[in-house]
Amino acid sequence: MHKIYEVEGSFNFIYQLPQIAYSSLISSVLNILLKLLALPQGNIIDYKKNKTKNNLDKRTKELNDKLDIKFIIYFIISFVFLLIFGYYLSMFCAIYRNTQYHLIKDTLISFGLSLIYPFGVYLIPGIFRIPSLGNSKNKRKYLYNLSLLFQML
């Protein structure tokens, strides 16, 4: 706020860049945590790997119960975050009326960065994986392992 006052309201992109990067990083971490709750692939794959016919109904009920709990927790946390962020944003805009222009610009830049960021994240592992899978003699196993490492990041 003080920097905006010092520059008399002009938008300084270089000064705002660290805040935009921090905002994108924090939202990425929150997104990863919420994906753990929202995406059921791990539970379903574990269910499919277990080939025993014993207690199939019991395992199915346990899987459904786990998924129900995960989804309920996900929606509760998402709704609470939405309420907190909405309240914070409305109070900020009510108190600092002259900084709404800067807030909108920062928000749009962060949003644009969050749309571009996945291209790099998902393109880099693919660049290493395609040549490693194209080799029939399996000599490029290290490239495949490197792509798995990039995928985890």
trRosetta pair geometry for C-beta under 8 A, 3 or more apart (Angstrom, degrees):
i j d omega theta_ij theta_ji phi_ij phi_ji
1 4 5.8 -54 -153 34 32 111
1 5 6.5 33 149 -18 64 106
1 96 6.5 -110 -115 -120 119 142
1 99 6.6 -68 -115 -69 81 151
2 5 5.5 -54 -152 36 35 114
2 6 6.3 38 150 -23 67 104
3 6 5.5 -50 -145 33 34 114
3 7 6.4 13 162 -1 66 107
3 12 7.3 -93 153 39 116 135
3 15 6.0 -170 165 167 149 149
4 7 6.4 -65 -143 48 27 95
4 9 6.2 41 176 -100 86 39
4 98 7.9 158 137 114 130 102
4 99 6.0 72 119 -106 173 103
4 102 6.0 -78 -108 -45 137 163
5 8 7.6 24 180 -80 32 35
7 10 4.9 -96 145 49 109 91
7 12 5.9 -167 -68 -34 177 121
9 98 6.9 -82 -107 165 113 112
9 101 7.9 48 -171 62 98 135
11 16 7.3 -23 -173 -17 82 142
11 101 7.6 -110 -66 128 114 104
11 102 6.2 174 -105 -107 92 83
11 105 5.9 -26 -131 93 145 171
12 15 4.0 37 108 20 118 116
12 16 6.3 147 89 -15 65 91
13 16 5.7 -66 -145 44 31 107
13 17 6.4 55 153 -51 66 92
13 109 8.0 167 -136 -106 95 158
14 17 5.7 -29 -153 -5 32 121
15 18 7.9 -55 175 22 37 95
16 19 5.5 -63 -164 45 58 111
16 20 5.8 59 142 -26 84 106
16 102 7.7 -157 -97 -168 138 100
16 105 7.9 -2 169 110 172 109
16 106 5.9 -129 -171 -99 130 100
16 109 7.5 89 125 60 126 158
17 20 5.6 -56 -144 37 31 112
17 21 6.3 31 158 -19 66 105
18 21 5.6 -55 -146 37 33 111
18 22 6.2 33 156 -19 67 105
19 22 5.7 -51 -144 37 32 111
19 23 6.2 36 154 -22 64 106
19 106 6.7 -32 108 -145 119 131
20 23 5.7 -53 -148 36 30 114
20 24 6.4 28 154 -17 64 105
20 106 6.2 -145 -85 -154 91 82
20 109 5.4 -49 -127 112 140 118
20 110 5.3 -150 -149 -77 82 83
20 113 6.6 118 162 -4 109 155
21 24 5.8 -55 -148 37 31 109
21 25 6.2 31 154 -20 65 108
22 25 5.7 -56 -146 38 31 112
22 26 6.2 28 157 -17 66 107
23 26 6.0 -55 -145 37 28 108
23 27 6.3 22 157 -14 63 109
23 106 7.5 109 -2 163 164 105
23 110 4.8 -49 106 -120 131 139
24 27 5.9 -58 -145 41 29 107
24 28 6.3 34 154 -23 65 106
24 110 5.7 -161 -64 -149 85 85
24 113 5.1 -68 -91 111 143 128
24 114 5.8 -163 -130 -70 95 83
24 117 6.7 162 -175 -59 127 150
25 28 5.7 -53 -149 33 30 113
25 29 6.6 29 154 -17 63 103
26 29 5.8 -53 -150 35 33 110
26 30 6.4 30 153 -14 65 107
27 30 5.6 -53 -144 42 35 111
27 31 6.0 42 153 -26 66 106
27 110 7.5 108 3 171 147 117
27 114 6.4 -42 100 -99 139 134
28 31 5.4 -52 -145 35 30 115
28 32 6.5 33 154 -21 64 101
28 114 7.7 -164 -67 -122 84 94
28 117 7.3 -105 -86 143 124 156
29 32 5.8 -50 -150 32 32 111
29 33 6.6 29 153 -15 63 106
30 33 5.7 -56 -149 39 33 111
30 34 6.2 27 156 -14 67 109
30 81 7.5 127 -171 -133 137 154
31 34 5.9 -59 -144 41 29 106
31 35 6.2 35 154 -26 64 105
32 35 5.6 -52 -147 31 30 114
32 36 6.9 38 152 -25 61 98
33 36 5.9 -47 -159 22 34 114
33 37 7.3 22 149 -7 61 103
34 37 5.7 -58 -157 40 42 107
34 38 5.8 25 153 -12 75 117
34 74 6.4 100 -161 -142 80 92
34 77 6.9 -161 -108 102 94 127
34 78 6.6 86 -139 -77 132 95
35 38 5.7 -65 -130 47 32 101
35 39 5.3 4 -179 0 75 117
36 39 7.3 -48 -110 42 14 90
37 70 5.2 -179 -165 -171 66 85
37 71 7.7 149 156 -85 87 28
37 73 5.6 -115 -152 95 131 104
37 74 4.0 167 128 -80 118 96
37 77 7.1 85 56 35 171 140
38 70 7.4 -179 -81 149 21 103
38 71 7.3 75 -125 -110 55 64
38 74 4.7 120 -77 -140 77 152
39 42 7.7 82 112 1 89 88
40 43 5.0 -54 -170 45 81 114
40 44 5.5 77 131 -24 94 104
40 67 5.1 17 -114 -117 141 107
40 70 6.7 142 -89 80 91 150
41 44 5.8 -65 -145 42 30 107
41 45 6.0 29 160 -20 69 109
42 45 5.9 -55 -143 36 26 109
42 46 6.5 27 157 -17 62 106
43 46 5.9 -56 -151 36 29 111
43 47 6.4 32 151 -21 63 107
43 63 6.1 142 159 -145 110 88
43 66 5.7 -175 -137 108 145 134
43 67 6.3 -174 94 -70 157 89
43 70 7.7 -146 -24 -13 150 154
44 47 5.4 -52 -149 35 34 115
44 48 6.4 31 153 -17 66 106
44 63 7.3 89 -94 -164 56 130
45 48 5.7 -55 -145 39 33 109
45 49 6.3 36 155 -25 66 105
46 49 5.8 -52 -145 31 30 113
46 50 6.8 26 158 -17 62 104
47 50 6.3 -61 -158 33 29 106
47 59 6.5 146 -138 155 91 111
47 60 7.8 88 -157 -96 131 53
47 63 5.0 28 -88 -94 141 144
50 59 6.8 -142 93 -150 142 156
52 55 7.9 24 113 41 112 80
53 56 5.8 -34 -166 -46 53 117
55 58 4.0 -39 -178 41 99 121
55 59 5.7 104 118 -25 89 90
56 59 5.9 -54 -145 38 30 108
56 60 6.2 32 155 -20 64 108
57 60 5.7 -55 -147 37 30 113
57 61 6.4 30 155 -18 65 106
58 61 5.8 -54 -149 37 30 110
58 62 6.4 31 152 -19 64 106
59 62 5.6 -53 -147 37 33 113
59 63 6.3 35 154 -20 65 104
60 63 5.7 -52 -148 35 31 111
60 64 6.4 29 154 -16 64 106
61 64 5.7 -55 -147 39 32 111
61 65 6.2 33 153 -20 65 106
62 65 5.6 -54 -146 37 31 112
62 66 6.3 32 154 -20 65 105
63 66 5.8 -53 -147 35 31 111
63 67 6.3 26 156 -14 65 108
64 67 5.8 -57 -145 40 30 108
64 68 6.2 34 155 -22 65 106
65 68 5.7 -53 -146 35 29 113
65 69 6.4 27 156 -17 63 106
66 69 5.9 -59 -151 37 29 109
66 70 6.3 28 153 -18 65 108
67 70 5.6 -52 -144 37 33 112
67 71 6.2 29 159 -17 66 107
68 71 6.0 -59 -146 39 27 107
68 72 6.2 26 157 -18 64 108
69 72 5.8 -55 -145 37 29 110
69 73 6.3 27 158 -16 65 108
70 73 6.0 -59 -149 39 27 108
70 74 6.2 31 153 -23 64 109
71 74 5.4 -51 -145 35 32 116
71 75 6.4 27 159 -15 66 105
72 75 6.1 -57 -148 39 29 105
72 76 6.3 28 155 -18 64 109
73 76 5.8 -57 -146 38 30 111
73 77 6.2 26 159 -15 66 109
74 77 6.1 -60 -147 39 25 105
74 78 6.1 23 158 -17 64 112
75 78 5.6 -53 -139 40 30 112
75 79 6.1 31 160 -20 65 108
76 79 5.9 -58 -147 38 26 109
76 80 6.3 25 155 -18 64 108
77 80 5.8 -56 -146 37 30 110
77 81 6.3 30 156 -17 65 106
78 81 5.8 -55 -148 38 29 110
78 82 6.2 32 153 -21 64 108
79 82 5.5 -53 -146 36 31 115
79 83 6.4 31 155 -18 64 105
80 83 5.8 -55 -149 37 31 110
80 84 6.3 27 155 -16 66 108
81 84 5.8 -57 -143 39 31 108
81 85 6.0 21 163 -11 68 111
82 85 6.2 -58 -139 43 24 104
82 86 6.0 24 160 -18 61 113
83 86 5.9 -59 -142 39 24 110
83 87 6.2 23 160 -18 63 109
84 87 6.0 -58 -148 37 26 108
84 88 6.2 24 156 -17 64 109
85 88 5.6 -53 -142 38 32 112
85 89 6.1 30 158 -18 65 109
86 89 5.8 -57 -144 39 28 109
86 90 6.2 23 159 -15 64 108
87 90 6.0 -58 -145 39 28 106
87 91 6.3 23 158 -14 65 110
88 91 6.0 -60 -147 40 27 107
88 92 6.1 29 155 -22 64 110
89 92 5.7 -52 -143 35 29 113
89 93 6.3 23 160 -13 64 108
89 103 7.9 140 -148 177 90 139
90 93 6.0 -57 -145 41 30 106
90 94 6.2 31 155 -21 64 109
91 94 5.6 -55 -144 36 31 112
91 95 6.2 22 160 -13 66 109
92 95 6.2 -63 -147 40 26 102
92 96 6.0 -27 175 33 67 107
92 99 8.0 -74 159 83 95 119
92 103 7.2 140 123 -103 124 151
93 96 7.0 -69 -119 65 23 72
93 97 7.1 63 175 -103 58 49
93 100 5.4 62 -137 -98 96 103
93 103 6.9 -119 -86 57 91 164
94 97 7.4 -6 -166 -70 21 82
96 99 4.3 -10 145 29 117 117
96 100 7.5 164 110 -45 78 66
97 100 6.4 -25 -170 -20 41 112
98 101 7.8 -35 171 15 48 101
99 102 4.9 -49 -167 42 74 115
99 103 5.8 80 134 -27 84 99
100 103 5.4 -54 -145 37 35 115
100 104 6.3 36 156 -20 67 103
101 104 6.0 -54 -150 34 28 109
101 105 6.5 25 153 -15 62 107
102 105 5.7 -55 -147 39 32 111
102 106 6.2 32 156 -17 67 107
103 106 5.8 -54 -143 39 29 110
103 107 6.1 30 156 -21 63 109
104 107 5.7 -55 -145 37 29 113
104 108 6.3 27 157 -17 64 107
105 108 5.9 -57 -147 38 29 108
105 109 6.3 26 156 -16 65 108
106 109 5.9 -57 -146 39 29 109
106 110 6.2 29 156 -17 65 108
107 110 5.8 -56 -145 39 29 110
107 111 6.1 30 155 -20 64 109
108 111 5.6 -53 -143 37 30 113
108 112 6.3 33 156 -19 64 105
109 112 5.7 -53 -147 37 30 111
109 113 6.3 31 153 -18 64 106
110 113 5.6 -55 -147 38 31 112
110 114 6.3 30 154 -19 65 106
111 114 5.7 -55 -147 37 30 110
111 115 6.6 30 152 -19 63 104
112 115 5.7 -56 -152 34 33 111
112 116 6.4 23 154 -12 67 109
113 116 5.8 -59 -143 42 33 105
113 117 5.9 49 156 -39 67 105
114 117 5.6 -35 -135 18 31 123
114 118 8.0 36 169 -19 53 92
115 118 7.4 -56 -172 22 29 101
116 119 5.9 -51 -171 23 51 116
116 120 7.4 38 145 -9 75 101
117 120 6.2 -63 -162 38 39 105
117 121 6.2 32 151 -18 73 113
118 121 5.2 -59 -138 42 39 113
118 122 5.7 16 170 -3 76 111
119 122 6.7 -68 -140 47 20 92
119 123 5.5 17 164 -21 62 123
120 123 5.8 -58 -126 39 23 109
120 124 6.2 29 173 -27 62 106
121 124 6.9 -53 -152 22 17 107
121 153 7.6 -140 -143 101 90 84
122 125 6.8 -55 -157 38 38 102
122 126 6.6 36 151 -17 65 115
123 126 5.6 -66 -153 41 35 114
123 127 6.4 43 153 -30 70 101
124 127 5.8 -47 -150 23 32 114
124 128 7.2 17 157 -5 61 103
124 150 5.0 -125 116 176 109 143
125 128 6.1 -65 -156 44 37 103
125 129 5.7 30 154 -21 74 117
125 147 4.3 99 -161 -167 76 82
125 148 7.4 91 -143 -66 118 20
125 150 4.3 -174 -77 91 82 112
125 151 4.3 62 -101 -65 158 84
126 129 5.5 -59 -131 40 32 109
126 130 6.0 37 171 -28 69 103
126 147 7.4 106 -56 -147 16 123
127 130 6.9 -47 -145 23 19 107
127 147 7.9 -175 65 -105 55 105
128 131 7.0 -69 -163 41 33 98
128 132 6.4 22 153 -14 68 119
128 143 5.0 -161 -177 -178 89 86
128 144 7.4 172 137 -87 95 25
128 146 5.2 -110 -176 94 154 104
128 147 3.8 -169 90 -71 111 95
128 150 6.7 124 23 18 138 140
129 132 5.7 -66 -146 43 34 110
129 133 6.0 23 163 -13 73 111
129 143 7.4 173 -89 137 29 93
129 144 6.2 70 -123 -120 68 65
129 147 3.9 132 -60 -167 86 169
130 133 6.3 -61 -143 41 25 102
130 134 6.2 27 158 -25 62 113
131 134 5.5 -58 -142 35 32 115
131 135 6.9 36 161 -28 63 100
131 140 6.2 -101 126 163 87 167
131 143 6.0 -58 86 149 99 162
132 135 6.4 -52 -159 20 31 110
132 140 4.2 -143 -121 118 68 113
132 141 7.0 108 -161 -101 113 19
132 142 7.9 -145 -114 67 124 43
132 143 3.7 -164 -72 90 115 109
132 144 3.9 -177 145 -55 150 80
132 147 6.6 -140 21 -3 142 131
133 144 6.9 102 -55 -94 72 112
135 138 6.6 162 110 -65 101 19
135 139 5.6 -99 159 41 144 81
135 140 4.6 117 20 14 151 114
138 141 5.9 31 174 -57 81 99
140 143 4.4 -13 169 21 101 120
140 144 6.7 109 120 -19 80 89
141 144 5.5 -53 -155 35 42 113
141 145 6.3 41 149 -17 71 104
142 145 5.6 -52 -145 39 35 111
142 146 6.2 40 152 -22 65 104
143 146 5.5 -52 -147 36 32 114
143 147 6.4 35 152 -21 64 102
144 147 5.6 -51 -150 33 33 112
144 148 6.7 35 149 -20 63 102
145 148 5.5 -49 -151 33 35 114
145 149 6.6 40 149 -21 64 101
146 149 5.5 -50 -152 32 36 115
146 150 6.6 33 151 -15 66 103
147 150 5.7 -52 -147 39 35 110
147 151 6.2 41 151 -26 65 105
148 151 5.5 -51 -147 32 32 116
148 152 6.7 35 154 -22 63 100
149 152 6.0 -53 -155 29 31 109
149 153 7.1 30 150 -20 62 101
150 153 5.8 -52 -155 28 39 111
